[in-house]
Amino acid sequence: MAILNHWNAFNLRQSPFFQDTLWAGVDARYPLDLFVGRQQESERILKGIFGAPDSRQIVIGAAGYGKTTLAQYIKAQAAAKA
């Protein structure tokens, strides 16, 4: 019996996507340069960080959808703009 997850809807046992977190830095095993997509989301969050007096943002979603990688990417982008 297969454990139910959101990928079962697509007849997959697990996520077909790369699941390791990307990191900033020269020594990173998986560098942030590999990050693709989510430009609209990252721009919206960066505007919220730099354009509002209260810069708190929240990223929510199910496990395995890239929230941590998105946060790492935004952190690197914010550091580059600061």
PDB file with SEQRES, HELIX, SHEET and CRYST1 records, atoms N, CA, C and O in Angstrom:
SEQRES   1 A   82  MET ALA ILE LEU ASN HIS TRP ASN ALA PHE ASN LEU ARG          
SEQRES   2 A   82  GLN SER PRO PHE PHE GLN ASP THR LEU TRP ALA GLY VAL          
SEQRES   3 A   82  ASP ALA ARG TYR PRO LEU ASP LEU PHE VAL GLY ARG GLN          
SEQRES   4 A   82  GLN GLU SER GLU ARG ILE LEU LYS GLY ILE PHE GLY ALA          
SEQRES   5 A   82  PRO ASP SER ARG GLN ILE VAL ILE GLY ALA ALA GLY TYR          
SEQRES   6 A   82  GLY LYS THR THR LEU ALA GLN TYR ILE LYS ALA GLN ALA          
SEQRES   7 A   82  ALA ALA LYS ALA                                              
HELIX    1 AA1 ASN A    8  PHE A   10  5                                   3    
HELIX    2 AA2 LEU A   32  LEU A   34  5                                   3    
HELIX    3 AA3 GLN A   39  GLY A   51  1                                  13    
HELIX    4 AA4 LYS A   67  LYS A   81  1                                  15    
CRYST1    1.000    1.000    1.000  90.00  90.00  90.00 P 1           1          
ATOM      1  N   MET A   1       0.835  -1.181   0.000  1.00  0.00           N  
ATOM      2  CA  MET A   1       0.000   0.000   0.000  1.00  0.00           C  
ATOM      3  C   MET A   1       0.886   1.252   0.000  1.00  0.00           C  
ATOM      4  O   MET A   1       1.770   1.387   0.846  1.00  0.00           O  
ATOM      5  N   ALA A   2       0.654   2.141  -0.922  1.00  0.00           N  
ATOM      6  CA  ALA A   2       1.440   3.361  -1.041  1.00  0.00           C  
ATOM      7  C   ALA A   2       0.982   4.402  -0.015  1.00  0.00           C  
ATOM      8  O   ALA A   2      -0.207   4.537   0.274  1.00  0.00           O  
ATOM      9  N   ILE A   3       1.944   5.117   0.515  1.00  0.00           N  
ATOM     10  CA  ILE A   3       1.620   6.222   1.412  1.00  0.00           C  
ATOM     11  C   ILE A   3       1.082   7.366   0.567  1.00  0.00           C  
ATOM     12  O   ILE A   3       1.666   7.721  -0.456  1.00  0.00           O  
ATOM     13  N   LEU A   4      -0.024   7.934   0.996  1.00  0.00           N  
ATOM     14  CA  LEU A   4      -0.642   9.010   0.222  1.00  0.00           C  
ATOM     15  C   LEU A   4       0.154  10.300   0.360  1.00  0.00           C  
ATOM     16  O   LEU A   4       0.557  10.679   1.460  1.00  0.00           O  
ATOM     17  N   ASN A   5       0.369  10.953  -0.742  1.00  0.00           N  
ATOM     18  CA  ASN A   5       0.977  12.271  -0.764  1.00  0.00           C  
ATOM     19  C   ASN A   5       0.407  13.029  -1.954  1.00  0.00           C  
ATOM     20  O   ASN A   5      -0.334  12.462  -2.758  1.00  0.00           O  
ATOM     21  N   HIS A   6       0.747  14.296  -2.067  1.00  0.00           N  
ATOM     22  CA  HIS A   6       0.177  15.104  -3.136  1.00  0.00           C  
ATOM     23  C   HIS A   6       0.653  14.682  -4.524  1.00  0.00           C  
ATOM     24  O   HIS A   6       0.053  15.089  -5.519  1.00  0.00           O  
ATOM     25  N   TRP A   7       1.691  13.894  -4.618  1.00  0.00           N  
ATOM     26  CA  TRP A   7       2.169  13.447  -5.929  1.00  0.00           C  
ATOM     27  C   TRP A   7       1.396  12.243  -6.436  1.00  0.00           C  
ATOM     28  O   TRP A   7       1.452  11.937  -7.627  1.00  0.00           O  
ATOM     29  N   ASN A   8       0.670  11.549  -5.554  1.00  0.00           N  
ATOM     30  CA  ASN A   8      -0.133  10.416  -5.982  1.00  0.00           C  
ATOM     31  C   ASN A   8      -1.191  10.836  -7.009  1.00  0.00           C  
ATOM     32  O   ASN A   8      -1.586  10.041  -7.862  1.00  0.00           O  
ATOM     33  N   ALA A   9      -1.641  12.074  -6.921  1.00  0.00           N  
ATOM     34  CA  ALA A   9      -2.629  12.566  -7.880  1.00  0.00           C  
ATOM     35  C   ALA A   9      -2.083  12.525  -9.306  1.00  0.00           C  
ATOM     36  O   ALA A   9      -2.851  12.458 -10.267  1.00  0.00           O  
ATOM     37  N   PHE A  10      -0.762  12.564  -9.442  1.00  0.00           N  
ATOM     38  CA  PHE A  10      -0.120  12.512 -10.757  1.00  0.00           C  
ATOM     39  C   PHE A  10       0.482  11.138 -11.048  1.00  0.00           C  
ATOM     40  O   PHE A  10       1.269  10.973 -11.980  1.00  0.00           O  
ATOM     41  N   ASN A  11       0.095  10.160 -10.235  1.00  0.00           N  
ATOM     42  CA  ASN A  11       0.556   8.783 -10.397  1.00  0.00           C  
ATOM     43  C   ASN A  11       2.059   8.645 -10.143  1.00  0.00           C  
ATOM     44  O   ASN A  11       2.724   7.816 -10.764  1.00  0.00           O  
ATOM     45  N   LEU A  12       2.590   9.458  -9.232  1.00  0.00           N  
ATOM     46  CA  LEU A  12       4.004   9.418  -8.872  1.00  0.00           C  
ATOM     47  C   LEU A  12       4.151   9.005  -7.417  1.00  0.00           C  
ATOM     48  O   LEU A  12       3.299   9.339  -6.594  1.00  0.00           O  
ATOM     49  N   ARG A  13       5.212   8.286  -7.086  1.00  0.00           N  
ATOM     50  CA  ARG A  13       5.465   7.897  -5.703  1.00  0.00           C  
ATOM     51  C   ARG A  13       6.046   9.030  -4.876  1.00  0.00           C  
ATOM     52  O   ARG A  13       5.804   9.122  -3.672  1.00  0.00           O  
ATOM     53  N   GLN A  14       6.812   9.891  -5.530  1.00  0.00           N  
ATOM     54  CA  GLN A  14       7.434  11.013  -4.837  1.00  0.00           C  
ATOM     55  C   GLN A  14       7.595  12.167  -5.823  1.00  0.00           C  
ATOM     56  O   GLN A  14       7.301  12.027  -7.010  1.00  0.00           O  
ATOM     57  N   SER A  15       8.060  13.292  -5.327  1.00  0.00           N  
ATOM     58  CA  SER A  15       8.237  14.471  -6.158  1.00  0.00           C  
ATOM     59  C   SER A  15       9.233  14.197  -7.279  1.00  0.00           C  
ATOM     60  O   SER A  15      10.284  13.600  -7.041  1.00  0.00           O  
ATOM     61  N   PRO A  16       8.916  14.624  -8.496  1.00  0.00           N  
ATOM     62  CA  PRO A  16       9.860  14.465  -9.604  1.00  0.00           C  
ATOM     63  C   PRO A  16      10.893  15.583  -9.647  1.00  0.00           C  
ATOM     64  O   PRO A  16      11.758  15.589 -10.523  1.00  0.00           O  
ATOM     65  N   PHE A  17      10.816  16.517  -8.726  1.00  0.00           N  
ATOM     66  CA  PHE A  17      11.669  17.697  -8.742  1.00  0.00           C  
ATOM     67  C   PHE A  17      12.877  17.534  -7.837  1.00  0.00           C  
ATOM     68  O   PHE A  17      12.865  16.746  -6.891  1.00  0.00           O  
ATOM     69  N   PHE A  18      13.910  18.287  -8.142  1.00  0.00           N  
ATOM     70  CA  PHE A  18      15.114  18.354  -7.327  1.00  0.00           C  
ATOM     71  C   PHE A  18      14.719  18.831  -5.934  1.00  0.00           C  
ATOM     72  O   PHE A  18      14.077  19.873  -5.803  1.00  0.00           O  
ATOM     73  N   GLN A  19      15.087  18.092  -4.896  1.00  0.00           N  
ATOM     74  CA  GLN A  19      14.590  18.377  -3.556  1.00  0.00           C  
ATOM     75  C   GLN A  19      15.608  18.966  -2.591  1.00  0.00           C  
ATOM     76  O   GLN A  19      15.232  19.350  -1.483  1.00  0.00           O  
ATOM     77  N   ASP A  20      16.876  19.054  -2.961  1.00  0.00           N  
ATOM     78  CA  ASP A  20      17.875  19.586  -2.039  1.00  0.00           C  
ATOM     79  C   ASP A  20      17.836  21.105  -2.033  1.00  0.00           C  
ATOM     80  O   ASP A  20      17.570  21.735  -3.057  1.00  0.00           O  
ATOM     81  N   THR A  21      18.102  21.686  -0.869  1.00  0.00           N  
ATOM     82  CA  THR A  21      18.092  23.131  -0.723  1.00  0.00           C  
ATOM     83  C   THR A  21      19.308  23.749  -1.410  1.00  0.00           C  
ATOM     84  O   THR A  21      20.428  23.257  -1.280  1.00  0.00           O  
ATOM     85  N   LEU A  22      19.069  24.828  -2.138  1.00  0.00           N  
ATOM     86  CA  LEU A  22      20.154  25.570  -2.765  1.00  0.00           C  
ATOM     87  C   LEU A  22      20.671  26.597  -1.765  1.00  0.00           C  
ATOM     88  O   LEU A  22      19.898  27.155  -0.985  1.00  0.00           O  
ATOM     89  N   TRP A  23      21.975  26.846  -1.789  1.00  0.00           N  
ATOM     90  CA  TRP A  23      22.598  27.756  -0.829  1.00  0.00           C  
ATOM     91  C   TRP A  23      23.451  28.784  -1.548  1.00  0.00           C  
ATOM     92  O   TRP A  23      23.940  28.550  -2.654  1.00  0.00           O  
ATOM     93  N   ALA A  24      23.618  29.918  -0.904  1.00  0.00           N  
ATOM     94  CA  ALA A  24      24.509  30.958  -1.419  1.00  0.00           C  
ATOM     95  C   ALA A  24      25.929  30.632  -1.004  1.00  0.00           C  
ATOM     96  O   ALA A  24      26.145  29.917  -0.025  1.00  0.00           O  
ATOM     97  N   GLY A  25      26.888  31.145  -1.733  1.00  0.00           N  
ATOM     98  CA  GLY A  25      28.288  30.963  -1.363  1.00  0.00           C  
ATOM     99  C   GLY A  25      29.061  30.166  -2.394  1.00  0.00           C  
ATOM    100  O   GLY A  25      28.504  29.361  -3.141  1.00  0.00           O  
ATOM    101  N   VAL A  26      30.342  30.409  -2.412  1.00  0.00           N  
ATOM    102  CA  VAL A  26      31.232  29.762  -3.378  1.00  0.00           C  
ATOM    103  C   VAL A  26      31.349  28.267  -3.103  1.00  0.00           C  
ATOM    104  O   VAL A  26      31.450  27.471  -4.037  1.00  0.00           O  
ATOM    105  N   ASP A  27      31.336  27.884  -1.840  1.00  0.00           N  
ATOM    106  CA  ASP A  27      31.535  26.483  -1.468  1.00  0.00           C  
ATOM    107  C   ASP A  27      30.245  25.664  -1.447  1.00  0.00           C  
ATOM    108  O   ASP A  27      30.270  24.492  -1.071  1.00  0.00           O  
ATOM    109  N   ALA A  28      29.132  26.253  -1.839  1.00  0.00           N  
ATOM    110  CA  ALA A  28      27.848  25.550  -1.770  1.00  0.00           C  
ATOM    111  C   ALA A  28      27.838  24.357  -2.721  1.00  0.00           C  
ATOM    112  O   ALA A  28      28.242  24.462  -3.880  1.00  0.00           O  
ATOM    113  N   ARG A  29      27.375  23.238  -2.213  1.00  0.00           N  
ATOM    114  CA  ARG A  29      27.272  22.036  -3.052  1.00  0.00           C  
ATOM    115  C   ARG A  29      26.244  22.253  -4.161  1.00  0.00           C  
ATOM    116  O   ARG A  29      26.459  21.865  -5.309  1.00  0.00           O  
ATOM    117  N   TYR A  30      25.128  22.879  -3.800  1.00  0.00           N  
ATOM    118  CA  TYR A  30      24.090  23.220  -4.765  1.00  0.00           C  
ATOM    119  C   TYR A  30      23.888  24.735  -4.709  1.00  0.00           C  
ATOM    120  O   TYR A  30      23.129  25.217  -3.868  1.00  0.00           O  
ATOM    121  N   PRO A  31      24.551  25.497  -5.590  1.00  0.00           N  
ATOM    122  CA  PRO A  31      24.507  26.960  -5.523  1.00  0.00           C  
ATOM    123  C   PRO A  31      23.159  27.530  -5.960  1.00  0.00           C  
ATOM    124  O   PRO A  31      22.407  26.895  -6.699  1.00  0.00           O  
ATOM    125  N   LEU A  32      22.877  28.730  -5.489  1.00  0.00           N  
ATOM    126  CA  LEU A  32      21.633  29.412  -5.845  1.00  0.00           C  
ATOM    127  C   LEU A  32      21.534  29.726  -7.330  1.00  0.00           C  
ATOM    128  O   LEU A  32      20.456  30.060  -7.822  1.00  0.00           O  
ATOM    129  N   ASP A  33      22.635  29.624  -8.043  1.00  0.00           N  
ATOM    130  CA  ASP A  33      22.595  29.835  -9.496  1.00  0.00           C  
ATOM    131  C   ASP A  33      21.683  28.823 -10.186  1.00  0.00           C  
ATOM    132  O   ASP A  33      21.237  29.058 -11.309  1.00  0.00           O  
ATOM    133  N   LEU A  34      21.407  27.712  -9.529  1.00  0.00           N  
ATOM    134  CA  LEU A  34      20.532  26.685 -10.090  1.00  0.00           C  
ATOM    135  C   LEU A  34      19.054  27.039  -9.930  1.00  0.00           C  
ATOM    136  O   LEU A  34      18.190  26.367 -10.494  1.00  0.00           O  
ATOM    137  N   PHE A  35      18.764  28.087  -9.166  1.00  0.00           N  
ATOM    138  CA  PHE A  35      17.375  28.481  -8.907  1.00  0.00           C  
ATOM    139  C   PHE A  35      16.730  29.012 -10.175  1.00  0.00           C  
ATOM    140  O   PHE A  35      17.279  29.900 -10.827  1.00  0.00           O  
ATOM    141  N   VAL A  36      15.572  28.477 -10.530  1.00  0.00           N  
ATOM    142  CA  VAL A  36      14.813  28.942 -11.689  1.00  0.00           C  
ATOM    143  C   VAL A  36      13.350  29.074 -11.295  1.00  0.00           C  
ATOM    144  O   VAL A  36      12.858  28.363 -10.418  1.00  0.00           O  
ATOM    145  N   GLY A  37      12.677  29.981 -11.949  1.00  0.00           N  
ATOM    146  CA  GLY A  37      11.266  30.179 -11.677  1.00  0.00           C  
ATOM    147  C   GLY A  37      11.021  31.044 -10.458  1.00  0.00           C  
ATOM    148  O   GLY A  37      11.958  31.522  -9.820  1.00  0.00           O  
ATOM    149  N   ARG A  38       9.770  31.237 -10.148  1.00  0.00           N  
ATOM    150  CA  ARG A  38       9.343  31.998  -8.970  1.00  0.00           C  
ATOM    151  C   ARG A  38       9.802  33.450  -8.974  1.00  0.00           C  
ATOM    152  O   ARG A  38       9.931  34.053  -7.909  1.00  0.00           O  
ATOM    153  N   GLN A  39      10.053  34.026 -10.151  1.00  0.00           N  
ATOM    154  CA  GLN A  39      10.487  35.412 -10.213  1.00  0.00           C  
ATOM    155  C   GLN A  39       9.409  36.355  -9.677  1.00  0.00           C  
ATOM    156  O   GLN A  39       9.720  37.298  -8.950  1.00  0.00           O  
ATOM    157  N   GLN A  40       8.157  36.109 -10.026  1.00  0.00           N  
ATOM    158  CA  GLN A  40       7.072  36.974  -9.554  1.00  0.00           C  
ATOM    159  C   GLN A  40       6.953  36.925  -8.036  1.00  0.00           C  
ATOM    160  O   GLN A  40       6.796  37.959  -7.386  1.00  0.00           O  
ATOM    161  N   GLU A  41       7.029  35.727  -7.477  1.00  0.00           N  
ATOM    162  CA  GLU A  41       6.920  35.586  -6.028  1.00  0.00           C  
ATOM    163  C   GLU A  41       8.084  36.261  -5.318  1.00  0.00           C  
ATOM    164  O   GLU A  41       7.892  36.958  -4.322  1.00  0.00           O  
ATOM    165  N   SER A  42       9.299  36.053  -5.836  1.00  0.00           N  
ATOM    166  CA  SER A  42      10.469  36.638  -5.174  1.00  0.00           C  
ATOM    167  C   SER A  42      10.453  38.166  -5.293  1.00  0.00           C  
ATOM    168  O   SER A  42      10.822  38.853  -4.340  1.00  0.00           O  
ATOM    169  N   GLU A  43      10.039  38.707  -6.428  1.00  0.00           N  
ATOM    170  CA  GLU A  43       9.949  40.160  -6.578  1.00  0.00           C  
ATOM    171  C   GLU A  43       8.909  40.748  -5.633  1.00  0.00           C  
ATOM    172  O   GLU A  43       9.126  41.807  -5.044  1.00  0.00           O  
ATOM    173  N   ARG A  44       7.788  40.065  -5.492  1.00  0.00           N  
ATOM    174  CA  ARG A  44       6.735  40.545  -4.597  1.00  0.00           C  
ATOM    175  C   ARG A  44       7.209  40.561  -3.145  1.00  0.00           C  
ATOM    176  O   ARG A  44       6.925  41.507  -2.409  1.00  0.00           O  
ATOM    177  N   ILE A  45       7.921  39.531  -2.736  1.00  0.00           N  
ATOM    178  CA  ILE A  45       8.437  39.462  -1.369  1.00  0.00           C  
ATOM    179  C   ILE A  45       9.515  40.528  -1.158  1.00  0.00           C  
ATOM    180  O   ILE A  45       9.530  41.197  -0.125  1.00  0.00           O  
ATOM    181  N   LEU A  46      10.415  40.688  -2.132  1.00  0.00           N  
ATOM    182  CA  LEU A  46      11.456  41.715  -2.009  1.00  0.00           C  
ATOM    183  C   LEU A  46      10.859  43.119  -1.934  1.00  0.00           C  
ATOM    184  O   LEU A  46      11.352  43.961  -1.183  1.00  0.00           O  
ATOM    185  N   LYS A  47       9.806  43.377  -2.704  1.00  0.00           N  
ATOM    186  CA  LYS A  47       9.127  44.675  -2.613  1.00  0.00           C  
ATOM    187  C   LYS A  47       8.537  44.864  -1.225  1.00  0.00           C  
ATOM    188  O   LYS A  47       8.572  45.965  -0.675  1.00  0.00           O  
ATOM    189  N   GLY A  48       8.003  43.805  -0.664  1.00  0.00           N  
ATOM    190  CA  GLY A  48       7.460  43.879   0.691  1.00  0.00           C  
ATOM    191  C   GLY A  48       8.536  44.123   1.726  1.00  0.00           C  
ATOM    192  O   GLY A  48       8.310  44.836   2.704  1.00  0.00           O  
ATOM    193  N   ILE A  49       9.694  43.542   1.522  1.00  0.00           N  
ATOM    194  CA  ILE A  49      10.800  43.716   2.470  1.00  0.00           C  
ATOM    195  C   ILE A  49      11.350  45.136   2.415  1.00  0.00           C  
ATOM    196  O   ILE A  49      11.565  45.763   3.452  1.00  0.00           O  
ATOM    197  N   PHE A  50      11.576  45.642   1.203  1.00  0.00           N  
ATOM    198  CA  PHE A  50      12.210  46.947   1.054  1.00  0.00           C  
ATOM    199  C   PHE A  50      11.214  48.103   0.984  1.00  0.00           C  
ATOM    200  O   PHE A  50      11.602  49.256   1.172  1.00  0.00           O  
ATOM    201  N   GLY A  51       9.954  47.822   0.722  1.00  0.00           N  
ATOM    202  CA  GLY A  51       9.006  48.902   0.503  1.00  0.00           C  
ATOM    203  C   GLY A  51       8.020  49.146   1.624  1.00  0.00           C  
ATOM    204  O   GLY A  51       7.115  49.966   1.468  1.00  0.00           O  
ATOM    205  N   ALA A  52       8.158  48.471   2.737  1.00  0.00           N  
ATOM    206  CA  ALA A  52       7.206  48.638   3.836  1.00  0.00           C  
ATOM    207  C   ALA A  52       7.957  48.811   5.144  1.00  0.00           C  
ATOM    208  O   ALA A  52       9.051  48.272   5.311  1.00  0.00           O  
ATOM    209  N   PRO A  53       7.365  49.573   6.089  1.00  0.00           N  
ATOM    210  CA  PRO A  53       8.026  49.731   7.387  1.00  0.00           C  
ATOM    211  C   PRO A  53       8.131  48.411   8.147  1.00  0.00           C  
ATOM    212  O   PRO A  53       9.094  48.194   8.881  1.00  0.00           O  
ATOM    213  N   ASP A  54       7.160  47.543   7.976  1.00  0.00           N  
ATOM    214  CA  ASP A  54       7.199  46.219   8.600  1.00  0.00           C  
ATOM    215  C   ASP A  54       7.584  45.224   7.518  1.00  0.00           C  
ATOM    216  O   ASP A  54       6.794  44.947   6.616  1.00  0.00           O  
ATOM    217  N   SER A  55       8.790  44.688   7.602  1.00  0.00           N  
ATOM    218  CA  SER A  55       9.314  43.868   6.506  1.00  0.00           C  
ATOM    219  C   SER A  55       9.081  42.370   6.691  1.00  0.00           C  
ATOM    220  O   SER A  55       9.665  41.571   5.959  1.00  0.00           O  
ATOM    221  N   ARG A  56       8.267  41.978   7.623  1.00  0.00           N  
ATOM    222  CA  ARG A  56       8.023  40.542   7.827  1.00  0.00           C  
ATOM    223  C   ARG A  56       7.197  39.965   6.686  1.00  0.00           C  
ATOM    224  O   ARG A  56       6.210  40.553   6.244  1.00  0.00           O  
ATOM    225  N   GLN A  57       7.620  38.827   6.235  1.00  0.00           N  
ATOM    226  CA  GLN A  57       6.947  38.117   5.157  1.00  0.00           C  
ATOM    227  C   GLN A  57       6.765  36.673   5.588  1.00  0.00           C  
ATOM    228  O   GLN A  57       7.493  36.181   6.451  1.00  0.00           O  
ATOM    229  N   ILE A  58       5.803  35.998   4.995  1.00  0.00           N  
ATOM    230  CA  ILE A  58       5.582  34.594   5.310  1.00  0.00           C  
ATOM    231  C   ILE A  58       5.437  33.822   4.006  1.00  0.00           C  
ATOM    232  O   ILE A  58       4.812  34.286   3.053  1.00  0.00           O  
ATOM    233  N   VAL A  59       6.025  32.641   3.988  1.00  0.00           N  
ATOM    234  CA  VAL A  59       5.918  31.743   2.841  1.00  0.00           C  
ATOM    235  C   VAL A  59       5.333  30.449   3.373  1.00  0.00           C  
ATOM    236  O   VAL A  59       5.937  29.792   4.221  1.00  0.00           O  
ATOM    237  N   ILE A  60       4.163  30.082   2.882  1.00  0.00           N  
ATOM    238  CA  ILE A  60       3.514  28.869   3.359  1.00  0.00           C  
ATOM    239  C   ILE A  60       3.238  27.929   2.193  1.00  0.00           C  
ATOM    240  O   ILE A  60       3.148  28.352   1.041  1.00  0.00           O  
ATOM    241  N   GLY A  61       3.107  26.671   2.511  1.00  0.00           N  
ATOM    242  CA  GLY A  61       2.793  25.676   1.505  1.00  0.00           C  
ATOM    243  C   GLY A  61       3.159  24.293   1.991  1.00  0.00           C  
ATOM    244  O   GLY A  61       3.788  24.131   3.037  1.00  0.00           O  
ATOM    245  N   ALA A  62       2.768  23.320   1.240  1.00  0.00           N  
ATOM    246  CA  ALA A  62       3.032  21.927   1.591  1.00  0.00           C  
ATOM    247  C   ALA A  62       4.520  21.615   1.465  1.00  0.00           C  
ATOM    248  O   ALA A  62       5.269  22.329   0.798  1.00  0.00           O  
ATOM    249  N   ALA A  63       4.919  20.556   2.108  1.00  0.00           N  
ATOM    250  CA  ALA A  63       6.320  20.117   2.061  1.00  0.00           C  
ATOM    251  C   ALA A  63       6.728  19.758   0.640  1.00  0.00           C  
ATOM    252  O   ALA A  63       5.955  19.176  -0.120  1.00  0.00           O  
ATOM    253  N   GLY A  64       7.958  20.118   0.300  1.00  0.00           N  
ATOM    254  CA  GLY A  64       8.508  19.714  -0.995  1.00  0.00           C  
ATOM    255  C   GLY A  64       8.241  20.660  -2.138  1.00  0.00           C  
ATOM    256  O   GLY A  64       8.495  20.309  -3.290  1.00  0.00           O  
ATOM    257  N   TYR A  65       7.740  21.843  -1.866  1.00  0.00           N  
ATOM    258  CA  TYR A  65       7.431  22.786  -2.938  1.00  0.00           C  
ATOM    259  C   TYR A  65       8.456  23.897  -3.095  1.00  0.00           C  
ATOM    260  O   TYR A  65       8.270  24.776  -3.936  1.00  0.00           O  
ATOM    261  N   GLY A  66       9.541  23.890  -2.308  1.00  0.00           N  
ATOM    262  CA  GLY A  66      10.628  24.837  -2.509  1.00  0.00           C  
ATOM    263  C   GLY A  66      10.580  26.095  -1.678  1.00  0.00           C  
ATOM    264  O   GLY A  66      11.176  27.106  -2.049  1.00  0.00           O  
ATOM    265  N   LYS A  67       9.874  26.053  -0.551  1.00  0.00           N  
ATOM    266  CA  LYS A  67       9.799  27.244   0.299  1.00  0.00           C  
ATOM    267  C   LYS A  67      11.157  27.638   0.855  1.00  0.00           C  
ATOM    268  O   LYS A  67      11.498  28.821   0.864  1.00  0.00           O  
ATOM    269  N   THR A  68      11.932  26.680   1.313  1.00  0.00           N  
ATOM    270  CA  THR A  68      13.243  26.970   1.880  1.00  0.00           C  
ATOM    271  C   THR A  68      14.182  27.521   0.815  1.00  0.00           C  
ATOM    272  O   THR A  68      14.911  28.478   1.073  1.00  0.00           O  
ATOM    273  N   THR A  69      14.174  26.941  -0.355  1.00  0.00           N  
ATOM    274  CA  THR A  69      15.022  27.435  -1.440  1.00  0.00           C  
ATOM    275  C   THR A  69      14.600  28.833  -1.854  1.00  0.00           C  
ATOM    276  O   THR A  69      15.454  29.680  -2.119  1.00  0.00           O  
ATOM    277  N   LEU A  70      13.300  29.091  -1.916  1.00  0.00           N  
ATOM    278  CA  LEU A  70      12.817  30.428  -2.230  1.00  0.00           C  
ATOM    279  C   LEU A  70      13.302  31.422  -1.179  1.00  0.00           C  
ATOM    280  O   LEU A  70      13.745  32.518  -1.524  1.00  0.00           O  
ATOM    281  N   ALA A  71      13.223  31.054   0.089  1.00  0.00           N  
ATOM    282  CA  ALA A  71      13.690  31.933   1.164  1.00  0.00           C  
ATOM    283  C   ALA A  71      15.194  32.178   1.057  1.00  0.00           C  
ATOM    284  O   ALA A  71      15.647  33.304   1.266  1.00  0.00           O  
ATOM    285  N   GLN A  72      15.971  31.153   0.737  1.00  0.00           N  
ATOM    286  CA  GLN A  72      17.421  31.322   0.567  1.00  0.00           C  
ATOM    287  C   GLN A  72      17.717  32.260  -0.603  1.00  0.00           C  
ATOM    288  O   GLN A  72      18.612  33.101  -0.516  1.00  0.00           O  
ATOM    289  N   TYR A  73      16.979  32.120  -1.679  1.00  0.00           N  
ATOM    290  CA  TYR A  73      17.162  32.976  -2.862  1.00  0.00           C  
ATOM    291  C   TYR A  73      16.837  34.427  -2.519  1.00  0.00           C  
ATOM    292  O   TYR A  73      17.593  35.334  -2.868  1.00  0.00           O  
ATOM    293  N   ILE A  74      15.730  34.644  -1.844  1.00  0.00           N  
ATOM    294  CA  ILE A  74      15.332  35.998  -1.470  1.00  0.00           C  
ATOM    295  C   ILE A  74      16.337  36.600  -0.504  1.00  0.00           C  
ATOM    296  O   ILE A  74      16.665  37.782  -0.616  1.00  0.00           O  
ATOM    297  N   LYS A  75      16.831  35.816   0.437  1.00  0.00           N  
ATOM    298  CA  LYS A  75      17.848  36.288   1.373  1.00  0.00           C  
ATOM    299  C   LYS A  75      19.093  36.760   0.619  1.00  0.00           C  
ATOM    300  O   LYS A  75      19.635  37.819   0.934  1.00  0.00           O  
ATOM    301  N   ALA A  76      19.548  35.999  -0.359  1.00  0.00           N  
ATOM    302  CA  ALA A  76      20.722  36.375  -1.151  1.00  0.00           C  
ATOM    303  C   ALA A  76      20.439  37.620  -1.974  1.00  0.00           C  
ATOM    304  O   ALA A  76      21.296  38.497  -2.083  1.00  0.00           O  
ATOM    305  N   GLN A  77      19.242  37.711  -2.556  1.00  0.00           N  
ATOM    306  CA  GLN A  77      18.878  38.895  -3.339  1.00  0.00           C  
ATOM    307  C   GLN A  77      18.825  40.146  -2.460  1.00  0.00           C  
ATOM    308  O   GLN A  77      19.291  41.213  -2.857  1.00  0.00           O  
ATOM    309  N   ALA A  78      18.262  40.004  -1.280  1.00  0.00           N  
ATOM    310  CA  ALA A  78      18.168  41.134  -0.352  1.00  0.00           C  
ATOM    311  C   ALA A  78      19.566  41.590   0.078  1.00  0.00           C  
ATOM    312  O   ALA A  78      19.828  42.789   0.173  1.00  0.00           O  
ATOM    313  N   ALA A  79      20.450  40.643   0.335  1.00  0.00           N  
ATOM    314  CA  ALA A  79      21.812  40.991   0.729  1.00  0.00           C  
ATOM    315  C   ALA A  79      22.548  41.695  -0.394  1.00  0.00           C  
ATOM    316  O   ALA A  79      23.351  42.594  -0.142  1.00  0.00           O  
ATOM    317  N   ALA A  80      22.283  41.295  -1.637  1.00  0.00           N  
ATOM    318  CA  ALA A  80      22.937  41.933  -2.772  1.00  0.00           C  
ATOM    319  C   ALA A  80      22.433  43.358  -2.994  1.00  0.00           C  
ATOM    320  O   ALA A  80      23.177  44.218  -3.466  1.00  0.00           O  
ATOM    321  N   LYS A  81      21.166  43.604  -2.651  1.00  0.00           N  
ATOM    322  CA  LYS A  81      20.582  44.937  -2.829  1.00  0.00           C  
ATOM    323  C   LYS A  81      20.899  45.880  -1.684  1.00  0.00           C  
ATOM    324  O   LYS A  81      20.818  47.098  -1.839  1.00  0.00           O  
ATOM    325  N   ALA A  82      21.258  45.327  -0.541  1.00  0.00           N  
ATOM    326  CA  ALA A  82      21.508  46.169   0.651  1.00  0.00           C  
ATOM    327  C   ALA A  82      22.845  46.855   0.578  1.00  0.00           C  
ATOM    328  O   ALA A  82      23.210  47.595   1.492  1.00  0.00           O  
TER     329      ALA A  82                                                      
END                                                                             
